[in-house]
Amino acid sequence: MAATPASDFTLARDGRTFFLTLCSADGLNRLSRSLVDGLADEILHFYSGDLPVLALVISGFTNFSVGADLNEISQLDAPTAYDFARAGQRLMNAVSGYPAPVFAAIEGHCMGGGLDLALACHRRVCSPNAIFGHRGAALGLMTGWGGTQRLPRLIGKGRAMQMFLAAEKLNAEQALAAGLVEAIVDDPAAYALKLLDSHQ
């Protein structure tokens, strides 16, 4: 499986599946504006041509993603904040509208915008050390990337409100019980590939 590096993510292919792995130097995989744009461009490129569309597994090195870069967000004014929200929506819509199966293979922290990204995927599996949450309320922020619509549809309005308004975090077992993920496995990416291979 050959990997093609990018600034903060790698792209690899294994048979009929693409693996897109977030891999920032510190392992936190913050979703900066440049990364959000780069991911959206890459994913849209996957199905913009005439070639068959391959299934996609999105994962992260060390952590899935801790979410948007708060240092970057603190510098935004109203117009640039709106632009960043639109950029995030473009990425999430590219993922949710992908015409082949998209798995989120989640290890470590999956927080804020990282949770939005996982929610945009069609299916989610995680490792035993996964932690999920949307800490925006504790920081005076609210996501503009579609998570407020996708999470209630997945786990119910009441549970979603707890996560958003109380900044509640869920561990892997709690996420499984809530219906946020469908399985807890030691190697989520390998598990996703096995499921995809069984249906191809």
C-alpha positions as CSV (number, residue, x, y, z in Angstrom):
1,M,0.0,0.0,0.0
2,A,1.8,3.1,-1.2
3,A,1.1,6.4,0.6
4,T,1.1,9.8,-0.9
5,P,2.0,12.5,1.8
6,A,0.4,15.9,2.0
7,S,0.9,18.7,4.5
8,D,-1.1,17.2,7.4
9,F,-2.5,14.0,5.9
10,T,-1.5,11.0,3.9
11,L,-3.4,9.2,1.2
12,A,-2.9,5.5,0.5
13,R,-4.7,2.8,-1.5
14,D,-5.3,-0.8,-0.6
15,G,-7.0,-2.6,-3.5
16,R,-10.4,-0.9,-3.9
17,T,-10.2,1.3,-0.8
18,F,-8.6,4.7,-0.2
19,F,-7.1,5.4,3.3
20,L,-6.9,9.1,4.2
21,T,-5.0,9.5,7.5
22,L,-4.7,12.8,9.4
23,C,-1.1,13.0,10.7
24,S,0.0,16.3,12.1
25,A,3.4,16.4,13.9
26,D,1.9,16.7,17.4
27,G,-0.7,13.9,16.7
28,L,-3.6,16.2,17.6
29,N,-4.7,16.7,13.9
30,R,-6.2,20.1,14.4
31,L,-8.5,21.1,11.6
32,S,-6.9,24.3,10.4
33,R,-8.4,26.2,7.5
34,S,-5.6,25.0,5.2
35,L,-6.2,21.4,6.2
36,V,-10.0,21.7,5.8
37,D,-9.6,23.1,2.3
38,G,-7.0,20.4,1.4
39,L,-9.1,17.5,2.6
40,A,-12.2,18.8,0.8
41,D,-10.2,19.3,-2.4
42,E,-8.8,15.8,-2.2
43,I,-12.1,14.1,-1.4
44,L,-14.0,15.9,-4.2
45,H,-11.2,15.0,-6.6
46,F,-11.8,11.3,-5.8
47,Y,-15.2,11.4,-7.5
48,S,-14.9,14.3,-9.9
49,G,-13.4,12.2,-12.8
50,D,-14.5,9.3,-14.9
51,L,-12.7,6.6,-12.9
52,P,-14.7,4.3,-10.5
53,V,-15.1,5.7,-7.1
54,L,-13.3,3.7,-4.3
55,A,-14.5,3.3,-0.8
56,L,-12.8,5.7,1.7
57,V,-11.5,5.1,5.3
58,I,-10.7,8.3,7.2
59,S,-8.5,7.9,10.3
60,G,-5.9,9.8,12.3
61,F,-2.4,9.1,13.6
62,T,-2.5,9.0,17.5
63,N,-5.8,10.8,17.6
64,F,-8.6,11.1,15.1
65,S,-8.8,14.9,15.5
66,V,-9.2,17.3,18.4
67,G,-11.1,19.6,16.2
68,A,-10.6,23.1,14.8
69,D,-7.4,25.0,15.6
70,L,-8.5,27.3,18.5
71,N,-5.5,29.6,18.0
72,E,-6.6,30.2,14.4
73,I,-10.3,30.6,15.5
74,S,-9.3,33.3,18.0
75,Q,-8.0,35.4,15.2
76,L,-11.2,35.3,13.1
77,D,-13.5,38.3,12.7
78,A,-17.1,37.9,11.5
79,P,-16.4,37.6,7.8
80,T,-13.5,35.2,8.1
81,A,-15.5,33.1,10.7
82,Y,-18.3,32.8,8.2
83,D,-15.8,31.8,5.5
84,F,-14.3,29.2,7.8
85,A,-17.8,27.8,8.6
86,R,-18.5,27.5,4.9
87,A,-15.2,25.8,4.3
88,G,-16.0,23.2,7.0
89,Q,-19.5,22.7,5.6
90,R,-17.9,22.1,2.2
91,L,-15.7,19.4,3.7
92,M,-18.5,17.7,5.6
93,N,-20.8,17.7,2.6
94,A,-18.0,16.3,0.4
95,V,-17.7,13.4,2.9
96,S,-21.4,12.8,3.5
97,G,-22.2,13.1,-0.2
98,Y,-19.3,10.7,-1.2
99,P,-20.9,8.1,-3.6
100,A,-19.1,5.1,-2.1
101,P,-19.0,3.9,1.6
102,V,-17.0,6.2,4.0
103,F,-15.8,4.8,7.3
104,A,-14.4,6.8,10.2
105,A,-11.8,4.7,11.9
106,I,-11.4,6.5,15.3
107,E,-8.6,6.2,17.8
108,G,-7.9,8.6,20.7
109,H,-9.7,12.0,20.8
110,C,-12.5,12.7,18.4
111,M,-13.6,16.2,19.5
112,G,-15.3,19.3,18.1
113,G,-14.8,19.6,14.4
114,G,-13.2,16.1,14.5
115,L,-16.5,14.8,15.7
116,D,-18.3,16.7,13.0
117,L,-16.0,14.9,10.5
118,A,-16.7,11.5,12.0
119,L,-20.5,12.3,11.9
120,A,-20.3,13.2,8.2
121,C,-18.9,9.7,7.5
122,H,-21.4,7.0,6.7
123,R,-20.2,4.5,9.3
124,R,-18.0,4.8,12.4
125,V,-15.9,2.3,14.3
126,C,-13.5,3.1,17.2
127,S,-10.7,1.7,19.4
128,P,-11.1,1.1,23.1
129,N,-9.2,4.4,23.9
130,A,-11.5,6.6,21.8
131,I,-13.0,9.7,23.4
132,F,-15.8,11.7,21.9
133,G,-17.1,15.2,22.6
134,H,-18.0,18.6,21.5
135,R,-16.4,21.0,23.9
136,G,-17.6,24.2,22.1
137,A,-20.1,25.2,24.8
138,A,-17.3,25.2,27.4
139,L,-15.4,27.6,25.2
140,G,-18.3,29.8,24.2
141,L,-18.4,28.3,20.7
142,M,-20.9,26.3,18.6
143,T,-20.1,24.3,15.6
144,G,-21.1,25.5,12.2
145,W,-20.1,22.3,10.4
146,G,-23.3,20.4,10.5
147,G,-22.8,18.4,13.7
148,T,-25.8,20.0,15.4
149,Q,-28.0,18.3,12.7
150,R,-26.2,15.0,12.3
151,L,-25.6,14.1,15.9
152,P,-29.3,14.2,17.0
153,R,-30.3,12.2,14.0
154,L,-27.8,9.5,15.0
155,I,-28.2,9.3,18.8
156,G,-31.4,11.3,19.6
157,K,-32.0,14.9,20.5
158,G,-31.7,14.5,24.3
159,R,-28.4,12.7,24.2
160,A,-27.0,15.1,21.6
161,M,-28.1,18.1,23.7
162,Q,-26.1,16.7,26.6
163,M,-23.0,16.5,24.4
164,F,-23.4,19.9,22.9
165,L,-24.7,22.1,25.8
166,A,-23.0,20.3,28.8
167,A,-19.8,19.6,26.8
168,E,-20.2,16.0,27.8
169,K,-17.5,13.5,26.7
170,L,-18.2,9.9,25.9
171,N,-15.7,7.0,26.1
172,A,-15.8,4.2,23.6
173,E,-18.3,2.0,25.5
174,Q,-20.7,5.0,26.0
175,A,-20.4,5.9,22.4
176,L,-21.3,2.3,21.4
177,A,-24.3,2.3,23.7
178,A,-25.5,5.6,22.4
179,G,-25.2,4.4,18.8
180,L,-22.5,6.9,17.9
181,V,-20.2,4.0,16.7
182,E,-21.1,0.5,15.6
183,A,-18.1,-1.4,17.0
184,I,-15.1,-1.2,19.3
185,V,-12.1,-2.9,17.9
186,D,-8.3,-2.8,18.4
187,D,-7.6,-1.7,14.8
188,P,-10.5,0.3,13.4
189,A,-8.9,0.9,10.0
190,A,-8.3,-2.8,9.5
191,Y,-11.8,-3.7,10.7
192,A,-13.3,-1.2,8.2
193,L,-11.3,-2.7,5.4
194,K,-12.4,-6.2,6.3
195,L,-16.1,-5.0,6.2
196,L,-15.6,-3.3,2.9
197,D,-13.8,-6.3,1.4
198,S,-16.7,-8.5,2.5
199,H,-19.2,-6.4,0.5
200,Q,-17.1,-5.8,-2.7
